[in-house]
């Protein structure tokens, strides 16, 4: 199969490796900041907006390609549902982290 077609399919996934990263980041947030679901949701939404703007602005996109160690296929989200599922993974991670007592 053509590499461009395969890359396109990877970029259109609804759940990907970065969704798992979102989960663990918010799990940690939930461990240390308890019972603040509104804050967690706002952080997740702001992050998705920031992520979208950074990856879709030509200047910052070029910088990411040149200097960011994470492969482009992981940070280039072409699918709106992927962003929605990232928010869902955030909140699931936060909820579980919120229940962990340290």
N, C-alpha and C positions, 0 to 999 in steps of 0.2 A: 504494500500500500504506500502511496505517496507520503513523504514525510510531512508536507504541508497539511495534508488532510488529517494525519494523525495528530499533529500539533494543534490543529483547529479543534479536534474532538477533545483533547486534553484541556484546552482553554474553555470549553463549553460545559465542563462537568459541573454538576450541582454541588456535590460534596467532593472535596479534594484534600490533599495533605495539609493545606493551610487551614482548613476547617478544624482539623485536629489540633493544630497549633493554637487557634482561637480558643478551643475548649480548654486546653491546659493553661493558657494565660488567664482566663477568667476563673478557672478553678483556683489558681493562686490568689487572684483578687478576692474571691469569696472566702478563702481561708483567713485573710488578714483584714478585710473590711466586711463586717457582718451586717446583715439585715438592711442593705441599702440597694435594693433591686432597681430603683429609679436611677441611681448614679451609675450602676453597671450598664443599664440599657442606654443611657445617654453617652457613656464612654464608648460603647459599641457602635452606636449610630455615628458619633463624631469620627471615630476611627474609620468606618466604612466610607464616609464622605471624604475624609482626608486621603485615604488610600486611593479612592477613585480619582480625585483631582491630581494627586502626585503621578499616578500611572498614566493619566490621559493628557497631561500637559507636556508638550514636546520637549521643553528644556529639561524638566526633571526626569522624564522618561529616558532621555539620552544619558543622564547622569546615572540612573539606575542600571541601564545596560552596561555602562562602562565600569562602575565601581561597586555595585551591590553584589555580594557573593551569592545571593539566592537566585537560582535560575529564573529567567523571564517566564517560563511556562507556569511557575508557581505564583507569581505576583500579578500576572496579567489576567484579570477576570473579565471575560467577555459576556458572561451570563448573569443577568440580574438576579435569578433565583439563587445563584451561588452566594451573593451578598446577603440575601434574606436568610439562607441557611447558616451563614457565618454568624448572624445575629442570634439565631436559634441555638447554635452550638455555644455561643458566648453565655447565654442565659442558663443553659443546662449546666455548663461548667461552673458558673457562679452559684447556682442553686446547690450543687453537690459540694463545692468548696465551702459554702456558707454553713453546711451541716457538719463539716469536719471540725472537731474540737482539738485545739493544740494546747 
